[in-house]
Amino acid sequence: MANDPADGDESPRLPAEKPARRRATGPSTPGKNEPPARAMKPRGNPVRTIAHPPLRTQIRGGSRRQMVYFVILAMLVVGLVFVAVEQWRRGLVVMGASILLVGVARAVLPTRLVGWLAVRNRTSDLIFCLLFGIMLIATAIVARGQI
């Protein structure tokens, strides 16, 4: 070994000192020994920033997206009013039709337009709404007498 005193050299050798690094203090021009600086290319997908529309437009756009929800909610309220005034068959048919409309809207419209009606994935929403709507309408048709 180089620093082993058993080699015949009595004094241990010290490692050579490394030159001190210079700190960059500002923009520098390349000297004779320095390569010119290259522009760095971004890696991966560049981040795209989207200018957000004003708040007024966002509120209007949000309520437009929920329009299907508000129409179906209004139909459910009408059905509940029918039930409250003791026309329960007509109320159940209106509520069943509104639930069927939810299923049709979920099947036909994209998720961004369905709004709050998109609770689960499309298939389970569709199956649940169609079965529940048919069940309500069938109950109104099959039930006998005054309840």
C-alpha positions in Angstrom: 0.0 0.0 0.0 1.1 3.5 -0.6 0.7 4.7 3.0 2.0 1.6 4.6 5.2 2.3 6.7 6.4 -1.2 6.2 7.3 -0.4 2.6 10.6 1.1 3.7 9.3 4.7 3.8 9.1 5.9 7.3 6.7 8.8 6.8 3.1 8.2 5.9 1.9 9.9 2.7 -1.0 12.3 2.9 -3.5 12.4 0.2 -3.2 15.3 -2.2 -5.3 18.4 -1.4 -8.2 19.0 -3.7 -8.6 22.5 -5.2 -11.3 24.6 -3.7 -14.5 24.9 -5.7 -15.6 28.3 -6.9 -19.1 29.5 -6.2 -21.1 31.0 -8.9 -21.9 34.5 -7.9 -23.9 35.7 -10.9 -24.0 35.4 -14.6 -20.6 34.5 -15.9 -19.1 34.4 -19.3 -17.5 31.2 -20.4 -13.8 31.4 -20.1 -11.2 29.6 -22.2 -11.5 26.3 -20.3 -15.3 26.4 -19.7 -17.7 25.0 -22.3 -20.5 27.3 -23.4 -23.7 26.9 -21.4 -26.4 24.9 -23.1 -30.1 25.5 -22.8 -31.7 22.8 -20.7 -34.4 20.8 -22.4 -37.4 20.0 -20.1 -37.8 16.3 -19.4 -41.1 14.5 -19.7 -44.4 16.2 -20.5 -44.3 19.9 -20.1 -46.7 21.3 -17.5 -49.5 23.2 -19.3 -51.1 26.0 -17.4 -54.7 26.8 -18.2 -56.0 30.2 -17.7 -59.1 30.0 -15.5 -62.2 31.7 -16.6 -63.7 34.4 -14.3 -65.7 33.2 -11.3 -69.0 34.3 -12.9 -68.5 32.0 -15.9 -67.5 29.1 -13.5 -70.7 29.5 -11.6 -72.8 29.5 -14.7 -70.9 26.5 -16.2 -71.3 24.6 -13.0 -75.1 25.1 -12.9 -75.4 24.1 -16.5 -73.6 20.9 -15.8 -76.1 20.1 -13.0 -79.1 20.9 -15.1 -80.0 17.2 -15.5 -79.8 16.8 -11.8 -82.1 19.8 -11.2 -84.7 18.5 -13.7 -84.8 15.0 -12.0 -84.9 16.6 -8.6 -87.9 18.6 -9.7 -89.6 15.5 -11.0 -89.0 13.7 -7.7 -90.5 16.7 -5.8 -93.6 16.6 -8.0 -93.9 12.8 -7.3 -93.7 13.5 -3.6 -96.4 16.2 -3.8 -98.7 13.7 -5.6 -98.0 11.2 -2.8 -98.7 13.9 -0.2 -102.1 14.8 -1.7 -103.1 11.1 -1.6 -102.5 10.3 -5.3 -99.8 7.8 -4.5 -100.0 5.8 -7.7 -99.4 8.8 -9.9 -96.7 9.9 -7.5 -94.9 6.5 -7.7 -95.1 6.5 -11.5 -93.6 10.1 -11.7 -90.8 9.1 -9.2 -90.2 5.9 -11.1 -90.0 7.7 -14.4 -87.6 10.2 -12.9 -85.3 7.4 -11.7 -85.5 5.8 -15.1 -84.6 9.1 -16.6 -81.5 9.2 -14.4 -80.5 5.8 -15.8 -81.0 6.9 -19.4 -79.1 10.2 -18.7 -76.2 8.2 -17.1 -76.1 5.8 -20.1 -76.2 8.5 -22.8 -74.5 11.6 -21.5 -70.8 11.9 -20.7 -69.8 12.0 -17.1 -68.9 15.7 -17.2 -72.5 16.5 -18.2 -74.3 14.2 -15.8 -72.8 16.1 -12.8 -73.9 14.9 -9.4 -75.8 12.0 -10.8 -72.5 10.2 -11.4 -72.1 8.4 -8.1 -70.5 5.1 -9.0 -69.3 3.7 -12.2 -71.6 4.0 -15.2 -72.6 0.3 -15.2 -73.7 0.1 -11.6 -75.5 3.4 -11.8 -77.4 2.3 -14.8 -78.4 -1.1 -13.4 -79.5 0.4 -10.0 -81.5 3.2 -11.6 -83.3 1.0 -14.1 -84.1 -1.7 -11.5 -85.3 0.9 -9.0 -87.4 2.9 -11.5 -89.0 -0.3 -12.9 -89.7 -1.4 -9.3 -91.5 1.8 -8.4 -93.6 1.8 -11.5 -94.5 -1.9 -11.0 -95.5 -1.2 -7.4 -97.8 1.5 -8.6 -99.4 -0.7 -11.2 -99.7 -4.0 -9.1 -100.7 -2.6 -5.7 -104.4 -3.0 -5.0 -106.9 -0.9 -3.1 -106.4 2.3 -1.1 -103.4 2.4 1.1 
